[in-house]
Amino acid sequence: MAKGTIKKVSGPLVVATGMRDANMFDVCRVSERRLIGEVIEIHGDEASVQVYEETAGLAPGEPVESTGAPLSVELGPGLIGSIYDGIQRPLVEIMKQTNSNLLARGIEVPALNREKEWHFVPVAKAGDKMIGGDVLGTVQETHIITQKIMVPPGVSGTLKSIKEGDFKATDTVAVLTKDDGTDMEITLIQKWPVRRERPYAKKLAPSEPLVTGQRIIDTLFPIAKGGVAAIPGPFGSGKTVVQHQLAKWVEADVVVYIGCGERGNEMTDVLNEFPALKDPKSGYSLMERTVLIANTSDMPVAAREASIYTGITIAEYFRDMGYSVALMADSTSRWAEALREMSGRLEEMPGEEGYPAYLGSRLAQFYERAGRVISLGHEKREGALSAIGAVSPPGGDISEPVSQATLRIVKVFWALDASLAYQRHFPAINWLTSYSLYLDTLKQWFDSNVEDDWMSTRQSLMSLLQDESSLNEIVKMVGMDALSPADRLKMEAARSIREDFLHQNSFDEIDTYTSLKKQYYMMKLVFEFYQQGTKALEHGASINDLVKMEVREKIGRFKYTLEADIDDQYDKIKEEIAAETESLTGKED
């Protein structure tokens, strides 16, 4: 282990001499206060250490000691429901120990509780041949999540002994005789370096959607399980609320939510809301499937840089068990700012807008860790890790480097629009500039699992919205009255799509989540009105009468129908549309 002394302190960067034996990305303890840092540059016997805690009061000559190990996270029972900072320090446990709301410097508290006992149930037996990724046994962590205790990657051998019982996280539950004849004691905890991707057997192409219950996402711009998406948008356009909605309702077994450099009150909202919310599938608290990484904007800037790696490593661990995991990173812009600050202090050659030249490759390394995979081990479990990153471009200008680097990597782009937010249209996702590159891949799943004309209906809906955009230009110049009755009907149908279908109230008990079947019915009702209206116009009906039809109110209110009643209500409204349009044609004849 290298031991050196501080030569220079520049904000979160400490330069230490006498560190010739240190390696890149080694974790260091800085000064007598034992602050946590990580080696990010080495010149001869000088090492530049990125310190993850406040460096005020440090002085040249104080000791720096390398631990010889990279920044790693502890993986095991106790992760679910926990709230960590960017380097996996348990915030609730620290608060209990220090009796303070403020994070004390140099405090050392293990990430996983060392006192709590977990009931371990073996599924393997002595004498079994094991390889990395094989399941030794299970621990029921919460009502929803059963944690699989696995052989660490890269280890193989014969199981010498394994026992059932109540164990603390550091107790030995099994002994494995490795291929070289040495015995390895296996506990409930695995350690894994955060900057290294966890290995898997095979990566699969995405084939099914990650259902979110948010209509504009599921219908128009779906994300696949194991896919990557970005939500760029200016201040106040609703990025965080969209992230919260996804974290609450997404059809994933485990959710990892990273608040990277976000405002403290936004993380407080998450901490207050999630325990109170019920998971729609299981009926238990959402915290029973959630891990929170709270790295707020007032915490040391360097810890932001580690937070998204900490989060994705935890997510990969659950993916390896065969779970579908959704990771929310809010926001990667704050992470990139931390990267820029450290790069500036290292006096590296700046790239565009002062960001380091390696910004794009670092973002790619993060997002490429998402995917649908076959995990290691004889069992060949399938798991998926979907990553959704918010981007906060200054002034909402997505031509800036972080947004552009992100868009080159992700396959789904949900463009938040400030003008929609000012009109109180939420989610403020612009349907003309957003896109999803998973549509062709997911077509077969939607058509065979929801309705066989799902994709064609979705395409018709998009066409109406695009036609409305073109017609709006004419309306601005010559007014609505200059349009033909057919075009006015098109404008009315598109308005119905915007106001009734795309507008979704996240604070309404029913409207906050919409099943795929209900989304399909809502699309079909708008088209039923449009098609019947087109026929009525051909038979001499008045456009003004069509616009004022009473049934349109019911089409708009269909989104507040309970899931149990949607079939009856759908048939009833469909019949009313037919009856009302028929009465209008009769009147004109």
BELDA-V595240 format. One record per residue. N is the residue number from 1. RES is the residue in one small letter. SS is DSSP state (a for helix, b for strand, c for the rest). D_LAST is the distance of its C-alpha to the last C-alpha in whole Angstrom. Layout:
n=N res=RES ss=SS d_last=D_LAST
n=N res=RES ss=SS d_last=D_LAST
//
This chain:
n=1 res=m ss=c d_last=94
n=2 res=a ss=c d_last=94
n=3 res=k ss=b d_last=95
n=4 res=g ss=b d_last=95
n=5 res=t ss=b d_last=95
n=6 res=i ss=b d_last=93
n=7 res=k ss=b d_last=93
n=8 res=k ss=b d_last=90
n=9 res=v ss=b d_last=87
n=10 res=s ss=b d_last=84
n=11 res=g ss=c d_last=81
n=12 res=p ss=c d_last=80
n=13 res=l ss=b d_last=82
n=14 res=v ss=b d_last=86
n=15 res=v ss=b d_last=88
n=16 res=a ss=b d_last=91
n=17 res=t ss=b d_last=94
n=18 res=g ss=c d_last=96
n=19 res=m ss=c d_last=93
n=20 res=r ss=c d_last=94
n=21 res=d ss=c d_last=94
n=22 res=a ss=c d_last=90
n=23 res=n ss=c d_last=87
n=24 res=m ss=c d_last=84
n=25 res=f ss=c d_last=81
n=26 res=d ss=b d_last=84
n=27 res=v ss=b d_last=84
n=28 res=c ss=b d_last=86
n=29 res=r ss=b d_last=88
n=30 res=v ss=b d_last=89
n=31 res=s ss=c d_last=91
n=32 res=e ss=c d_last=93
n=33 res=r ss=c d_last=90
n=34 res=r ss=c d_last=88
n=35 res=l ss=b d_last=85
n=36 res=i ss=b d_last=83
n=37 res=g ss=b d_last=82
n=38 res=e ss=b d_last=82
n=39 res=v ss=b d_last=84
n=40 res=i ss=b d_last=81
n=41 res=e ss=b d_last=84
n=42 res=i ss=b d_last=87
n=43 res=h ss=b d_last=90
n=44 res=g ss=c d_last=93
n=45 res=d ss=c d_last=94
n=46 res=e ss=b d_last=92
n=47 res=a ss=b d_last=88
n=48 res=s ss=b d_last=85
n=49 res=v ss=b d_last=84
n=50 res=q ss=b d_last=81
n=51 res=v ss=b d_last=81
n=52 res=y ss=c d_last=78
n=53 res=e ss=c d_last=80
n=54 res=e ss=c d_last=81
n=55 res=t ss=c d_last=84
n=56 res=a ss=c d_last=85
n=57 res=g ss=c d_last=89
n=58 res=l ss=c d_last=90
n=59 res=a ss=c d_last=93
n=60 res=p ss=c d_last=94
n=61 res=g ss=c d_last=97
n=62 res=e ss=c d_last=95
n=63 res=p ss=b d_last=95
n=64 res=v ss=b d_last=92
n=65 res=e ss=b d_last=92
n=66 res=s ss=b d_last=90
n=67 res=t ss=b d_last=89
n=68 res=g ss=b d_last=89
n=69 res=a ss=b d_last=85
n=70 res=p ss=b d_last=82
n=71 res=l ss=c d_last=79
n=72 res=s ss=b d_last=78
n=73 res=v ss=b d_last=76
n=74 res=e ss=b d_last=77
n=75 res=l ss=b d_last=74
n=76 res=g ss=c d_last=74
n=77 res=p ss=c d_last=74
n=78 res=g ss=c d_last=73
n=79 res=l ss=c d_last=70
n=80 res=i ss=c d_last=67
n=81 res=g ss=c d_last=66
n=82 res=s ss=c d_last=69
n=83 res=i ss=b d_last=69
n=84 res=y ss=b d_last=71
n=85 res=d ss=c d_last=72
n=86 res=g ss=c d_last=71
n=87 res=i ss=c d_last=75
n=88 res=q ss=c d_last=74
n=89 res=r ss=c d_last=76
n=90 res=p ss=b d_last=75
n=91 res=l ss=a d_last=74
n=92 res=v ss=a d_last=74
n=93 res=e ss=a d_last=77
n=94 res=i ss=a d_last=79
n=95 res=m ss=a d_last=77
n=96 res=k ss=a d_last=79
n=97 res=q ss=a d_last=82
n=98 res=t ss=a d_last=83
n=99 res=n ss=c d_last=81
n=100 res=s ss=c d_last=79
n=101 res=n ss=c d_last=76
n=102 res=l ss=c d_last=77
n=103 res=l ss=c d_last=78
n=104 res=a ss=c d_last=82
n=105 res=r ss=c d_last=83
n=106 res=g ss=c d_last=85
n=107 res=i ss=c d_last=84
n=108 res=e ss=c d_last=84
n=109 res=v ss=c d_last=82
n=110 res=p ss=c d_last=81
n=111 res=a ss=c d_last=77
n=112 res=l ss=c d_last=77
n=113 res=n ss=c d_last=79
n=114 res=r ss=c d_last=82
n=115 res=e ss=c d_last=83
n=116 res=k ss=c d_last=80
n=117 res=e ss=b d_last=80
n=118 res=w ss=b d_last=78
n=119 res=h ss=b d_last=78
n=120 res=f ss=b d_last=78
n=121 res=v ss=b d_last=77
n=122 res=p ss=b d_last=78
n=123 res=v ss=c d_last=76
n=124 res=a ss=c d_last=79
n=125 res=k ss=c d_last=83
n=126 res=a ss=c d_last=86
n=127 res=g ss=c d_last=87
n=128 res=d ss=c d_last=83
n=129 res=k ss=b d_last=83
n=130 res=m ss=b d_last=81
n=131 res=i ss=c d_last=79
n=132 res=g ss=c d_last=78
n=133 res=g ss=c d_last=74
n=134 res=d ss=c d_last=75
n=135 res=v ss=b d_last=74
n=136 res=l ss=b d_last=78
n=137 res=g ss=b d_last=76
n=138 res=t ss=b d_last=73
n=139 res=v ss=b d_last=73
n=140 res=q ss=b d_last=70
n=141 res=e ss=c d_last=70
n=142 res=t ss=c d_last=67
n=143 res=h ss=c d_last=65
n=144 res=i ss=c d_last=62
n=145 res=i ss=c d_last=65
n=146 res=t ss=b d_last=68
n=147 res=q ss=b d_last=70
n=148 res=k ss=b d_last=71
n=149 res=i ss=b d_last=75
n=150 res=m ss=b d_last=75
n=151 res=v ss=c d_last=78
n=152 res=p ss=c d_last=78
n=153 res=p ss=c d_last=77
n=154 res=g ss=c d_last=80
n=155 res=v ss=c d_last=82
n=156 res=s ss=c d_last=83
n=157 res=g ss=b d_last=86
n=158 res=t ss=b d_last=87
n=159 res=l ss=b d_last=86
n=160 res=k ss=b d_last=89
n=161 res=s ss=b d_last=88
n=162 res=i ss=b d_last=85
n=163 res=k ss=c d_last=85
n=164 res=e ss=c d_last=82
n=165 res=g ss=b d_last=83
n=166 res=d ss=b d_last=82
n=167 res=f ss=b d_last=83
n=168 res=k ss=b d_last=83
n=169 res=a ss=c d_last=81
n=170 res=t ss=c d_last=84
n=171 res=d ss=c d_last=86
n=172 res=t ss=b d_last=86
n=173 res=v ss=b d_last=84
n=174 res=a ss=b d_last=85
n=175 res=v ss=b d_last=88
n=176 res=l ss=b d_last=87
n=177 res=t ss=b d_last=90
n=178 res=k ss=b d_last=89
n=179 res=d ss=c d_last=89
n=180 res=d ss=c d_last=92
n=181 res=g ss=c d_last=94
n=182 res=t ss=c d_last=93
n=183 res=d ss=b d_last=92
n=184 res=m ss=b d_last=89
n=185 res=e ss=b d_last=88
n=186 res=i ss=b d_last=84
n=187 res=t ss=b d_last=83
n=188 res=l ss=c d_last=79
n=189 res=i ss=c d_last=79
n=190 res=q ss=b d_last=78
n=191 res=k ss=b d_last=79
n=192 res=w ss=b d_last=77
n=193 res=p ss=b d_last=77
n=194 res=v ss=c d_last=74
n=195 res=r ss=c d_last=74
n=196 res=r ss=c d_last=74
n=197 res=e ss=c d_last=71
n=198 res=r ss=c d_last=71
n=199 res=p ss=c d_last=72
n=200 res=y ss=c d_last=69
n=201 res=a ss=c d_last=70
n=202 res=k ss=b d_last=67
n=203 res=k ss=b d_last=63
n=204 res=l ss=b d_last=60
n=205 res=a ss=c d_last=57
n=206 res=p ss=c d_last=54
n=207 res=s ss=c d_last=52
n=208 res=e ss=c d_last=50
n=209 res=p ss=b d_last=48
n=210 res=l ss=c d_last=50
n=211 res=v ss=c d_last=47
n=212 res=t ss=c d_last=47
n=213 res=g ss=c d_last=44
n=214 res=q ss=c d_last=43
n=215 res=r ss=a d_last=39
n=216 res=i ss=a d_last=40
n=217 res=i ss=a d_last=43
n=218 res=d ss=a d_last=42
n=219 res=t ss=a d_last=39
n=220 res=l ss=a d_last=39
n=221 res=f ss=c d_last=43
n=222 res=p ss=c d_last=45
n=223 res=i ss=c d_last=49
n=224 res=a ss=b d_last=51
n=225 res=k ss=c d_last=53
n=226 res=g ss=c d_last=57
n=227 res=g ss=c d_last=55
n=228 res=v ss=b d_last=55
n=229 res=a ss=b d_last=53
n=230 res=a ss=b d_last=53
n=231 res=i ss=b d_last=52
n=232 res=p ss=b d_last=53
n=233 res=g ss=c d_last=52
n=234 res=p ss=c d_last=53
n=235 res=f ss=c d_last=54
n=236 res=g ss=c d_last=52
n=237 res=s ss=c d_last=49
n=238 res=g ss=c d_last=50
n=239 res=k ss=a d_last=52
n=240 res=t ss=a d_last=54
n=241 res=v ss=a d_last=51
n=242 res=v ss=a d_last=49
n=243 res=q ss=a d_last=53
n=244 res=h ss=a d_last=53
n=245 res=q ss=a d_last=50
n=246 res=l ss=a d_last=51
n=247 res=a ss=a d_last=54
n=248 res=k ss=a d_last=53
n=249 res=w ss=a d_last=50
n=250 res=v ss=c d_last=51
n=251 res=e ss=c d_last=52
n=252 res=a ss=c d_last=55
n=253 res=d ss=c d_last=58
n=254 res=v ss=b d_last=60
n=255 res=v ss=b d_last=59
n=256 res=v ss=b d_last=62
n=257 res=y ss=b d_last=61
n=258 res=i ss=b d_last=63
n=259 res=g ss=b d_last=63
n=260 res=c ss=b d_last=65
n=261 res=g ss=c d_last=66
n=262 res=e ss=c d_last=63
n=263 res=r ss=c d_last=63
n=264 res=g ss=a d_last=65
n=265 res=n ss=a d_last=62
n=266 res=e ss=a d_last=60
n=267 res=m ss=a d_last=62
n=268 res=t ss=a d_last=63
n=269 res=d ss=a d_last=59
n=270 res=v ss=a d_last=59
n=271 res=l ss=a d_last=63
n=272 res=n ss=a d_last=61
n=273 res=e ss=a d_last=58
n=274 res=f ss=a d_last=58
n=275 res=p ss=a d_last=61
n=276 res=a ss=a d_last=59
n=277 res=l ss=c d_last=56
n=278 res=k ss=b d_last=55
n=279 res=d ss=c d_last=55
n=280 res=p ss=c d_last=51
n=281 res=k ss=c d_last=53
n=282 res=s ss=c d_last=56
n=283 res=g ss=c d_last=56
n=284 res=y ss=c d_last=59
n=285 res=s ss=b d_last=60
n=286 res=l ss=a d_last=58
n=287 res=m ss=a d_last=62
n=288 res=e ss=a d_last=63
n=289 res=r ss=a d_last=61
n=290 res=t ss=b d_last=62
n=291 res=v ss=b d_last=65
n=292 res=l ss=b d_last=65
n=293 res=i ss=b d_last=67
n=294 res=a ss=b d_last=67
n=295 res=n ss=b d_last=68
n=296 res=t ss=c d_last=67
n=297 res=s ss=c d_last=68
n=298 res=d ss=c d_last=71
n=299 res=m ss=c d_last=73
n=300 res=p ss=c d_last=75
n=301 res=v ss=a d_last=73
n=302 res=a ss=a d_last=75
n=303 res=a ss=a d_last=74
n=304 res=r ss=a d_last=70
n=305 res=e ss=a d_last=71
n=306 res=a ss=a d_last=72
n=307 res=s ss=a d_last=69
n=308 res=i ss=a d_last=67
n=309 res=y ss=a d_last=69
n=310 res=t ss=a d_last=70
n=311 res=g ss=a d_last=67
n=312 res=i ss=a d_last=66
n=313 res=t ss=a d_last=69
n=314 res=i ss=a d_last=68
n=315 res=a ss=a d_last=65
n=316 res=e ss=a d_last=67
n=317 res=y ss=a d_last=69
n=318 res=f ss=a d_last=66
n=319 res=r ss=a d_last=64
n=320 res=d ss=a d_last=68
n=321 res=m ss=c d_last=67
n=322 res=g ss=c d_last=64
n=323 res=y ss=c d_last=62
n=324 res=s ss=b d_last=58
n=325 res=v ss=b d_last=59
n=326 res=a ss=b d_last=57
n=327 res=l ss=b d_last=59
n=328 res=m ss=b d_last=58
n=329 res=a ss=b d_last=60
n=330 res=d ss=b d_last=59
n=331 res=s ss=c d_last=60
n=332 res=t ss=a d_last=62
n=333 res=s ss=a d_last=62
n=334 res=r ss=a d_last=65
n=335 res=w ss=a d_last=66
n=336 res=a ss=a d_last=66
n=337 res=e ss=a d_last=68
n=338 res=a ss=a d_last=71
n=339 res=l ss=a d_last=71
n=340 res=r ss=a d_last=71
n=341 res=e ss=a d_last=74
n=342 res=m ss=a d_last=76
n=343 res=s ss=a d_last=76
n=344 res=g ss=a d_last=77
n=345 res=r ss=a d_last=80
n=346 res=l ss=c d_last=81
n=347 res=e ss=c d_last=81
n=348 res=e ss=c d_last=79
n=349 res=m ss=c d_last=77
n=350 res=p ss=b d_last=74
n=351 res=g ss=c d_last=71
n=352 res=e ss=a d_last=68
n=353 res=e ss=a d_last=67
n=354 res=g ss=a d_last=71
n=355 res=y ss=c d_last=69
n=356 res=p ss=b d_last=72
n=357 res=a ss=c d_last=71
n=358 res=y ss=c d_last=71
n=359 res=l ss=a d_last=68
n=360 res=g ss=a d_last=65
n=361 res=s ss=a d_last=68
n=362 res=r ss=a d_last=68
n=363 res=l ss=a d_last=64
n=364 res=a ss=a d_last=64
n=365 res=q ss=a d_last=67
n=366 res=f ss=a d_last=65
n=367 res=y ss=a d_last=62
n=368 res=e ss=c d_last=63
n=369 res=r ss=c d_last=65
n=370 res=a ss=c d_last=61
n=371 res=g ss=b d_last=60
n=372 res=r ss=b d_last=59
n=373 res=v ss=b d_last=63
n=374 res=i ss=b d_last=65
n=375 res=s ss=c d_last=68
n=376 res=l ss=c d_last=72
n=377 res=g ss=c d_last=73
n=378 res=h ss=c d_last=74
n=379 res=e ss=c d_last=70
n=380 res=k ss=c d_last=68
n=381 res=r ss=c d_last=66
n=382 res=e ss=b d_last=62
n=383 res=g ss=b d_last=62
n=384 res=a ss=b d_last=59
n=385 res=l ss=b d_last=60
n=386 res=s ss=b d_last=57
n=387 res=a ss=b d_last=58
n=388 res=i ss=b d_last=55
n=389 res=g ss=b d_last=57
n=390 res=a ss=b d_last=56
n=391 res=v ss=b d_last=57
n=392 res=s ss=c d_last=57
n=393 res=p ss=c d_last=57
n=394 res=p ss=a d_last=59
n=395 res=g ss=a d_last=56
n=396 res=g ss=a d_last=54
n=397 res=d ss=c d_last=55
n=398 res=i ss=c d_last=54
n=399 res=s ss=c d_last=56
n=400 res=e ss=c d_last=59
n=401 res=p ss=a d_last=62
n=402 res=v ss=a d_last=61
n=403 res=s ss=a d_last=57
n=404 res=q ss=a d_last=58
n=405 res=a ss=a d_last=60
n=406 res=t ss=a d_last=58
n=407 res=l ss=a d_last=55
n=408 res=r ss=c d_last=57
n=409 res=i ss=c d_last=58
n=410 res=v ss=c d_last=55
n=411 res=k ss=c d_last=52
n=412 res=v ss=b d_last=50
n=413 res=f ss=b d_last=49
n=414 res=w ss=c d_last=47
n=415 res=a ss=c d_last=47
n=416 res=l ss=b d_last=47
n=417 res=d ss=c d_last=46
n=418 res=a ss=a d_last=47
n=419 res=s ss=a d_last=44
n=420 res=l ss=a d_last=42
n=421 res=a ss=a d_last=45
n=422 res=y ss=a d_last=45
n=423 res=q ss=c d_last=41
n=424 res=r ss=c d_last=42
n=425 res=h ss=c d_last=40
n=426 res=f ss=c d_last=42
n=427 res=p ss=c d_last=43
n=428 res=a ss=c d_last=43
n=429 res=i ss=b d_last=43
n=430 res=n ss=c d_last=42
n=431 res=w ss=c d_last=39
n=432 res=l ss=c d_last=40
n=433 res=t ss=c d_last=43
n=434 res=s ss=c d_last=44
n=435 res=y ss=b d_last=45
n=436 res=s ss=b d_last=46
n=437 res=l ss=c d_last=48
n=438 res=y ss=c d_last=48
n=439 res=l ss=a d_last=44
n=440 res=d ss=a d_last=45
n=441 res=t ss=a d_last=48
n=442 res=l ss=a d_last=46
n=443 res=k ss=a d_last=43
n=444 res=q ss=a d_last=44
n=445 res=w ss=a d_last=45
n=446 res=f ss=a d_last=42
n=447 res=d ss=a d_last=40
n=448 res=s ss=a d_last=43
n=449 res=n ss=a d_last=43
n=450 res=v ss=c d_last=40
n=451 res=e ss=c d_last=37
n=452 res=d ss=c d_last=37
n=453 res=d ss=c d_last=34
n=454 res=w ss=a d_last=36
n=455 res=m ss=a d_last=37
n=456 res=s ss=a d_last=34
n=457 res=t ss=a d_last=32
n=458 res=r ss=a d_last=34
n=459 res=q ss=a d_last=34
n=460 res=s ss=a d_last=30
n=461 res=l ss=a d_last=31
n=462 res=m ss=a d_last=34
n=463 res=s ss=a d_last=31
n=464 res=l ss=a d_last=29
n=465 res=l ss=a d_last=32
n=466 res=q ss=a d_last=33
n=467 res=d ss=a d_last=30
n=468 res=e ss=a d_last=30
n=469 res=s ss=a d_last=33
n=470 res=s ss=a d_last=33
n=471 res=l ss=a d_last=30
n=472 res=n ss=a d_last=32
n=473 res=e ss=a d_last=34
n=474 res=i ss=a d_last=31
n=475 res=v ss=a d_last=30
n=476 res=k ss=a d_last=34
n=477 res=m ss=a d_last=34
n=478 res=v ss=a d_last=31
n=479 res=g ss=c d_last=29
n=480 res=m ss=a d_last=26
n=481 res=d ss=a d_last=23
n=482 res=a ss=a d_last=25
n=483 res=l ss=c d_last=23
n=484 res=s ss=c d_last=20
n=485 res=p ss=a d_last=17
n=486 res=a ss=a d_last=18
n=487 res=d ss=a d_last=22
n=488 res=r ss=a d_last=21
n=489 res=l ss=a d_last=20
n=490 res=k ss=a d_last=23
n=491 res=m ss=a d_last=25
n=492 res=e ss=a d_last=23
n=493 res=a ss=a d_last=24
n=494 res=a ss=a d_last=28
n=495 res=r ss=a d_last=28
n=496 res=s ss=a d_last=27
n=497 res=i ss=a d_last=30
n=498 res=r ss=a d_last=33
n=499 res=e ss=a d_last=32
n=500 res=d ss=a d_last=32
n=501 res=f ss=a d_last=33
n=502 res=l ss=a d_last=36
n=503 res=h ss=c d_last=37
n=504 res=q ss=c d_last=39
n=505 res=n ss=c d_last=42
n=506 res=s ss=c d_last=45
n=507 res=f ss=c d_last=46
n=508 res=d ss=c d_last=44
n=509 res=e ss=c d_last=45
n=510 res=i ss=c d_last=42
n=511 res=d ss=c d_last=40
n=512 res=t ss=c d_last=44
n=513 res=y ss=c d_last=44
n=514 res=t ss=c d_last=41
n=515 res=s ss=c d_last=41
n=516 res=l ss=a d_last=40
n=517 res=k ss=a d_last=38
n=518 res=k ss=a d_last=36
n=519 res=q ss=a d_last=36
n=520 res=y ss=a d_last=34
n=521 res=y ss=a d_last=32
n=522 res=m ss=a d_last=31
n=523 res=m ss=a d_last=30
n=524 res=k ss=a d_last=28
n=525 res=l ss=a d_last=26
n=526 res=v ss=a d_last=25
n=527 res=f ss=a d_last=24
n=528 res=e ss=a d_last=22
n=529 res=f ss=a d_last=20
n=530 res=y ss=a d_last=20
n=531 res=q ss=a d_last=19
n=532 res=q ss=a d_last=16
n=533 res=g ss=a d_last=15
n=534 res=t ss=a d_last=16
n=535 res=k ss=a d_last=13
n=536 res=a ss=a d_last=11
n=537 res=l ss=a d_last=11
n=538 res=e ss=a d_last=11
n=539 res=h ss=c d_last=8
n=540 res=g ss=c d_last=7
n=541 res=a ss=c d_last=8
n=542 res=s ss=c d_last=11
n=543 res=i ss=a d_last=14
n=544 res=n ss=a d_last=16
n=545 res=d ss=a d_last=14
n=546 res=l ss=a d_last=15
n=547 res=v ss=a d_last=18
n=548 res=k ss=c d_last=19
n=549 res=m ss=c d_last=18
n=550 res=e ss=c d_last=21
n=551 res=v ss=a d_last=21
n=552 res=r ss=a d_last=23
n=553 res=e ss=a d_last=26
n=554 res=k ss=a d_last=27
n=555 res=i ss=a d_last=26
n=556 res=g ss=a d_last=29
n=557 res=r ss=a d_last=31
n=558 res=f ss=a d_last=31
n=559 res=k ss=a d_last=35
n=560 res=y ss=a d_last=36
n=561 res=t ss=c d_last=36
n=562 res=l ss=c d_last=39
n=563 res=e ss=a d_last=40
n=564 res=a ss=a d_last=40
n=565 res=d ss=a d_last=37
n=566 res=i ss=a d_last=35
n=567 res=d ss=a d_last=34
n=568 res=d ss=a d_last=32
n=569 res=q ss=a d_last=30
n=570 res=y ss=a d_last=29
n=571 res=d ss=a d_last=27
n=572 res=k ss=a d_last=26
n=573 res=i ss=a d_last=25
n=574 res=k ss=a d_last=23
n=575 res=e ss=a d_last=21
n=576 res=e ss=a d_last=20
n=577 res=i ss=a d_last=19
n=578 res=a ss=a d_last=17
n=579 res=a ss=a d_last=16
n=580 res=e ss=a d_last=15
n=581 res=t ss=a d_last=13
n=582 res=e ss=a d_last=11
n=583 res=s ss=a d_last=10
n=584 res=l ss=a d_last=9
n=585 res=t ss=a d_last=6
n=586 res=g ss=a d_last=5
n=587 res=k ss=a d_last=6
n=588 res=e ss=a d_last=4
n=589 res=d ss=c d_last=0
//
